[in-house]
Amino acid sequence: MPENKKEYIKRAIFETNNWTESSLRLFAISMFIFNTDDINSILKAFLNNIQDINSISENKQKMFSAILINYLNYSLNHTNIVIKDNVYQSIGRLKSLRVDPQKLFC
């Protein structure tokens, strides 16, 4: 992906004040263009803002779950630079889902 497109996506994510399904989807599919510090801080903000994953719409649950799963995948390859609390909280949020996880990823 060209650098100018990466920068455009990053700017769009960093300028987001209201996380819609579209902005969550954009971050879910593009999080690997961010550096580790950015990923950790964005995820920490998500985790702090969404304490109960079941309190958001099912579509947002899908996007948030995709972000959490992508983060867990990322953390497996970057074990020495991820925030372990983010990993534990991500697992906890996914375990607390009331929706059947198979229905989240259609």
Protein Blocks (a to p, Z undefined) as FASTA:
>chain_A
ZZklmmmmmmmmmmpmbdcfklmmmmmmmmmmpcfklmmmmmmmmmmmmmblmlpcfklm
mmmmmmmmmmmmmmmmmmmlccfklmmmmmmmmmmpmbdfklmmZZ
